[in-house]
Amino acid sequence: MTDQDRILAGSQDGTNAAATTLHLLFRFLRTVRFRKGILVASLVMSTILGMTYYITAERIYESTASLYVVRKGSGVTSDATSNSANPVTEMPTYIALMSEEEVIARALRIMPEKYRRVDLAGYPQSAWVRMVRDNLQASSAYNTNVMDISYRSRDPRAAAAMLTAMLAGYEQFLNETNRGLSEQGLKTLATRLEAIEQEVKELQSRRLHLKASAPELVDTGERNQNSLNTISKNIEMLTQEYTNSRRRTEEARTTSQELQRAIASGEDILQFAMETLDSAGRQLVEQSMGLGTQDSYHVQRIMQEILDRQSALTEARQKYGAKHARIRALETELAVKEKYLREFPELQRTRTDTMTREVLAPRLVQYLSQQILKLDLNEKAVGERLAAEQAKAQKLSQTLTELGDLDRQIEHLYEQQKSLQSQSDGIGLNKDTFLSTKVSSRPTVPIRPVSPRLPIAVLLSLLIGTGTGLAVIWVLDIMDDRFRTPEELKLHLETQVLSMIPRMTELPGEGFEAVMCHVRPHSREVEPFRALRTSIEFSPQDTNRLVITSTEPGDGKTTVSMNLSVAYAQSGRRTLVIDADMRRPGLSTLLGLRDDVGLSRLLRSPDDLDTAIAANLRTTVVQGLDVISCGPRPVNPAELLSSERFAALLSWAETRYDQIIVDAPPVLAVSDPAIAGRLVDAVVLVVRPDKDRRRMVIRAAETLRTLGCTLLGVVVNHLNVDDAGGYGYGYGYGYGYGYGYGHDQEPEEQSGSGGHSGSPEQPVAAGHSVSAGLYSISVGGSRSSGDSSRAA
């Protein structure tokens, strides 16, 4: 079962419970309506008693007054910061003081003797305080300083006089009490002020010591932050310098590592020299390696000499011949110089490589080592300076914090000292009027009594009378579970009363000789059955097919069925009566038709419907009335009635008869009436109010409606016509019969019994328990020996 199913089931159970409760409430209200006389009598009685109490009760008068209470200060150190009263916390104390024994004793001494005798005369003096406290009431509206006071007395003037004395005694008590509290408060405040002054001196001495320990502090207060800000700026500059120093050191170490790697791998290291050394360093290296500006001068000089030789050669060729010794010497010298100039860069590179490996590399390594050592020393020096500045700043910050705390403590003590001094001055000036009270509303002399009050007496009388009446009705409803009037039965069952049949005497004879409508068609006893026929005919719904049933065995449903059938036949309507009670067939027994022919044989016959009906239909001595008896007792009567053949039988009968009446077993005994009731137009319920319990009748009607049957109405049977009021139930046994539903007897077919098998069932004795399947019914009520009846 899912959570949703549980929620839906719980919701449905709650709805059903609410509907059941509402239904029971309406039923009880209907019961109250029928027993309204009890409710009216209870109201009248309670009203009389209430008015009697109002007339005879002693009058009590109440005087009221209002007192404004305000505190100017309590004089204790815990309230030094508050000079006004807190109504929420103070007023309960003032209210409790009003009913204290000392205040009441003062009021009794102030109160005049003549008024004191009104309520206290005849009582011992030890009980006076308790009696006054019982009649005194004090309260206060929320969050106000106004106390409302009231006092009750048998005399209006005595009530006002007592309230006046209470106010005077209360004021005296507060004044005397607060005067002593004021003196004690002054002593407490003086002690507290001396302690505060000593504490301030100690804090100031500590503050001077802290200030002397920090020379950087010029003065105190917010200006002390200037020293801290200067140190912070120094720390910031040193931190930046330390960071730069570390960065340069790391760069030098990285360059040194790269240089050593380049030397080891034979790479060109001139770029390291150009990046690492400054101009002076680079010049010094060039000079140490023999590489300088003179090389450039040397090249230029050679080039100038070549130009000079070329010029001399040109002049010589003009003067001398081509093979002159001078010309050859100049050409040879010119060739040597040009060759040297062409080979000079290669010679220069070779010499540079050699100088780089042998001279420049060691010097660069040495130079970088010296730079790293220098940078490490510089970094260490900057770090030490930074740590010193940080320690100084931390110490200065701690000192400033302690000085700030001391300044706040001293300032708080000064404020507390000022407040306590102001409070001490206030107590000294107002110690006699420390707690101020003023009567804002003076005691009044009441005109009308507060007890008893006519509206309250009337209201209580009505409430008590209504509650008592409803309780009596409820008890009577539980103890007497019977219907008393037709209107009560009609409203409880929510249907109409078709007819009320009086108690009738048994007729001698058998068969139709025992049917009243056939034997005495013009007698007074027959009129209720004709009225029943008329009520059914004038019903707004179809009533051609009816089922007659009852709540319990012995209600007279068979008598009603038989007499109603005869009444229909006498009116000229072709009528068919079917005895569908195949368990205890009262109708077949009444007419003497207990044999092998009947309904059970018809429903189980293999023949076609017309043939089976022809073999089991009986004509009677009453013109226009035919009967289908119960037939042999079957094992499964409910299954036979729920078969399609029974529905076909009703359809066949509807085409040939004007009225069809089915005599069915009681509703609460078996399920047969509900099965047959769903196949017909309506169901008529026979009720014996002298025997049937109200709850059982209601349950029978609800069962029919729940199972889909149309309840046309009820027939009230076995009435005592001699009683003028209500039904006038008699306890004689009329047209009733006893039921003993169950399977304690074998079916007639199985036992081999055929034909008429016995006389009509005898009435069930009072208190005898009868059962039918899952149902168990206790038939109660006594029956007089002189009023027996046929099986009903």
Disulfide bonds with the S-S distance in Angstrom:
none
